[in-house]
Amino acid sequence: MFNRKSSYALNKKDPNAIVYMDANEAIIRLTREDFASEEEFLKWKSLSDADYHASEKEDHVYANHTLALDELSEEAASIPAADICMEQAHDRVAEIRRSTQKVTQIRKHLTDTQFRRMWMYFVDGMTIDEIGKVEGVSHQAISLNITAAIRKIKNISEVFSKTTLQKWPKIGDR
């Protein structure tokens, strides 16, 4: 929350003075008349603005990335049992293994070019135009190549179920 009475806010609001609070929280204003020249005032005003801004930004970063322990729910602060953690880890490993097997099966049925372009499109998130630029070929050539690869994959019915294939975006959606 922005504090309108903070040193930063007061200093920012007054372009003709450098505003700060002393140790007793008294507000001090240094005006242009307190400096030997206009250039000196502008130099110090600029430095104070930058310093206040950096300090305010640090405060916001800290406030936005911290949470008081008393604000946490009991579930959020609890540590799951070791057997649950082990089960979750086992499930993750099994999912990775299944995914690796699927990718290996796909890899066996595609050319190197088809696999590379599919990888760039679906895994790296590149667009057809970006792939074409990297490989020095036309948009149409990339699109046809990826479409042919998808057709090959769809013909491998024992590897992919219909639900998995339906989740794939259509070529050119990005």
VMD Tcl script that draws the C-alpha trace (Angstrom):
set ca {
  {0.00 0.00 0.00}
  {1.36 3.41 -0.95}
  {1.78 5.75 2.04}
  {0.99 9.32 0.96}
  {2.77 10.73 4.01}
  {6.01 8.83 3.51}
  {9.24 10.70 2.78}
  {9.14 9.32 -0.75}
  {5.63 10.63 -1.40}
  {6.32 14.05 0.11}
  {9.58 14.41 -1.82}
  {7.96 13.31 -5.08}
  {4.98 15.64 -4.63}
  {7.16 18.73 -4.12}
  {9.38 19.38 -7.18}
  {10.78 22.58 -5.63}
  {12.23 20.99 -2.51}
  {14.06 17.97 -1.18}
  {11.84 16.60 1.57}
  {13.03 14.17 4.22}
  {12.35 13.23 7.83}
  {14.98 13.65 10.50}
  {15.62 11.18 13.34}
  {12.70 12.65 15.34}
  {10.40 12.24 12.31}
  {10.20 15.99 11.78}
  {9.73 16.91 8.12}
  {12.61 18.94 6.69}
  {12.36 20.81 3.38}
  {15.46 21.94 1.53}
  {14.41 24.43 -1.13}
  {16.27 25.89 -4.09}
  {17.31 28.86 -1.93}
  {19.24 26.50 0.39}
  {21.66 25.63 -2.43}
  {24.45 27.67 -4.02}
  {23.07 27.22 -7.55}
  {20.14 25.84 -9.52}
  {22.39 23.10 -10.95}
  {23.43 21.98 -7.48}
  {19.78 21.81 -6.34}
  {18.75 19.83 -9.42}
  {21.66 17.43 -8.94}
  {20.71 16.72 -5.31}
  {16.98 16.61 -6.08}
  {17.64 14.03 -8.78}
  {19.79 11.95 -6.42}
  {17.20 12.12 -3.62}
  {14.39 11.14 -6.01}
  {16.40 8.18 -7.29}
  {17.36 7.10 -3.77}
  {13.79 7.36 -2.46}
  {12.50 5.49 -5.52}
  {15.02 2.65 -5.09}
  {14.21 2.41 -1.38}
  {10.45 2.37 -2.03}
  {10.90 -0.30 -4.72}
  {12.90 -2.50 -2.32}
  {10.15 -2.12 0.28}
  {7.51 -3.19 -2.26}
  {9.55 -6.19 -3.40}
  {9.99 -7.27 0.21}
  {6.32 -6.75 1.05}
  {5.12 -8.53 -2.08}
  {7.30 -11.58 -1.48}
  {6.88 -12.16 2.23}
  {4.08 -13.54 4.32}
  {3.67 -13.43 8.05}
  {3.55 -16.86 9.66}
  {0.34 -16.02 11.52}
  {-1.37 -15.49 8.13}
  {-0.67 -19.06 7.03}
  {-3.31 -21.70 7.39}
  {-2.49 -24.78 9.42}
  {-2.40 -26.94 6.26}
  {0.03 -24.59 4.52}
  {2.44 -24.68 7.44}
  {2.23 -28.44 7.93}
  {4.81 -30.83 6.57}
  {3.44 -33.84 4.69}
  {4.26 -37.29 6.01}
  {7.32 -39.01 4.56}
  {5.24 -41.77 2.96}
  {3.12 -39.19 1.11}
  {6.26 -37.41 -0.14}
  {7.71 -40.72 -1.29}
  {4.48 -41.64 -3.06}
  {4.36 -38.27 -4.84}
  {8.00 -38.63 -5.88}
  {7.30 -42.16 -7.14}
  {4.31 -40.87 -9.15}
  {6.46 -38.10 -10.69}
  {9.15 -40.61 -11.67}
  {6.53 -42.92 -13.20}
  {5.02 -40.02 -15.18}
  {8.47 -39.00 -16.44}
  {9.16 -42.60 -17.44}
  {5.85 -42.82 -19.36}
  {6.52 -39.50 -21.08}
  {10.04 -40.59 -22.02}
  {8.68 -43.82 -23.51}
  {6.12 -41.88 -25.56}
  {8.77 -39.49 -26.87}
  {11.01 -42.46 -27.73}
  {8.17 -44.10 -29.67}
  {7.45 -40.86 -31.52}
  {11.15 -40.43 -32.29}
  {11.31 -43.88 -33.92}
  {8.56 -43.02 -36.40}
  {9.65 -39.52 -37.44}
  {12.53 -38.24 -39.51}
  {15.18 -36.17 -37.74}
  {13.78 -33.03 -39.36}
  {10.20 -33.80 -38.35}
  {11.18 -34.57 -34.77}
  {13.35 -31.43 -34.47}
  {10.61 -29.20 -35.86}
  {7.94 -30.81 -33.70}
  {10.18 -30.28 -30.67}
  {10.74 -26.62 -31.52}
  {7.02 -26.08 -32.06}
  {5.48 -28.00 -29.17}
  {8.22 -28.06 -26.52}
  {10.19 -24.86 -27.16}
  {7.00 -22.97 -28.07}
  {8.42 -21.46 -31.25}
  {6.07 -20.26 -33.99}
  {6.11 -21.67 -37.52}
  {7.76 -18.44 -38.74}
  {10.45 -18.61 -36.05}
  {11.29 -22.20 -36.97}
  {11.39 -21.26 -40.66}
  {13.75 -18.39 -39.93}
  {16.09 -20.60 -37.86}
  {16.13 -23.34 -40.50}
  {16.08 -21.04 -43.52}
  {12.92 -22.50 -45.06}
  {9.44 -21.19 -45.81}
  {6.48 -21.06 -43.44}
  {4.63 -23.50 -45.70}
  {7.47 -26.05 -45.63}
  {7.56 -26.04 -41.81}
  {3.78 -26.25 -41.53}
  {3.55 -29.15 -44.00}
  {6.40 -30.97 -42.25}
  {4.83 -30.67 -38.78}
  {1.39 -31.61 -40.14}
  {2.87 -34.74 -41.75}
  {4.59 -35.61 -38.47}
  {1.32 -35.27 -36.56}
  {-0.39 -37.52 -39.10}
  {2.32 -40.16 -38.55}
  {1.86 -39.93 -34.80}
  {-1.92 -40.28 -35.07}
  {-1.37 -43.52 -36.97}
  {0.49 -44.96 -33.98}
  {-2.72 -45.70 -32.08}
  {-1.07 -47.92 -29.46}
  {1.14 -45.04 -28.29}
  {-1.39 -42.20 -28.06}
  {-4.99 -42.24 -27.03}
  {-7.50 -40.01 -28.79}
  {-7.76 -37.75 -25.73}
  {-4.03 -36.98 -25.85}
  {-4.11 -36.13 -29.55}
  {-7.17 -33.90 -29.15}
  {-5.25 -31.75 -26.64}
  {-2.60 -30.84 -29.22}
  {-3.08 -27.37 -30.70}
  {-3.70 -27.06 -34.42}
  {-0.77 -25.89 -36.52}
  {-0.82 -22.13 -36.89}
  {-2.75 -21.46 -33.65}
  {0.25 -19.58 -32.33}
}
mol new
graphics top color blue
foreach p $ca { graphics top sphere $p radius 0.5 }
foreach p [lrange $ca 0 end-1] q [lrange $ca 1 end] { graphics top cylinder $p $q radius 0.2 }
display resetview
